[in-house]
Amino acid sequence: MNVSTYCGLVCETCDYREKCHCGGCVKTLGNPFHGKCPVAECCISKKLRHCGKCEEFPCRLLTQYSCDPEHGDNPPGARIEYLKALND
């Protein structure tokens, strides 16, 4: 399966994809529409394809992003569940 983000967010369902001409954090090397992403930066520094490959998965940083009440997933934790389901 092709993952377009390091954190497991599904770009195809993101409202900012077209509105902000965002290519996703993998294509932009950790710099999506909102700027440098600390989750992507962590994955890149560890040379991982996505957070699901990390020994610390799901870490505190990823959980904060995924479950943030204002900007997080709907439902909270959706990207973590997505990465858990990957078999790559």
N, C-alpha and C positions, 0 to 999 in steps of 0.2 A: 504494500500500500504506500502511496506517495503522501508524505506529510509535508505540508507547506509552511508549517510553523514549528518552532522548537518546543513550544509549550502544549501543543495539541489542539489549539484553537483551530476550528475548521474555517479557513478563509472563504470558502465558497458560500458560507452563510453569514459572513460578516458584512454589516451595513457600510463599513468604511472602505471596503474593497474598491467599489466603483466610485463612490462619492469623493474619496481622497486619492484615487489612482494608486492604491497600495498593492504591491506585489507580494506581500507577506514577508515574514522575517527571514525565511531561508533565502529567498531571492535577493533581498536587500541586505543580506549579511548582518542581521540583527538591528536594522534601522527601518522599521515599518513607518507608517504615516505619522505616528506620534513621536518619533525620534528613537534614540538608542533604547533598547529593551534589556533590562538586567537579566531576565530569564534567558533570552537568546545569548547574551554575552557569556553567561555561565556555561551553557551548552557548548558554545563555540570554543571556550577556553579548555573544556574537557574533551574536545573533539568528538562530541556525540551527535548523532543524527536528530535526536529529540530527547526530551526529559525522561521519557519512559525507559531509556537505556541507562539512566544514572543509578548508581548504587544507593543514593539517598532518596530515590523517587518514592512517594511524592514529598518533596522537601517543603520547608516552611515558606520559601519565596514563591514557589509554584502554587501552593495552597492559598496564599494571600491573593495572588492574581486571580485564581479560579473562583474564589469564594468572596471576593470584594462585593459589598452590598450595592455599590453604585455602578461599577464598571465590570464586574465579574460575569461569570457564566449564568445562563438561564437554562436549566436549573444550576444552582451553585455546584461546582465540582465536575461539570460536564466534560471539560477537557481532560481531567485526570482519568475519568472513566473511559474516555475515548482512547487514551494512551494505554490503559490497562488492557484493553481489548485487542490492541495490535499484536500480531504474531509475526513480527519481522525480525 
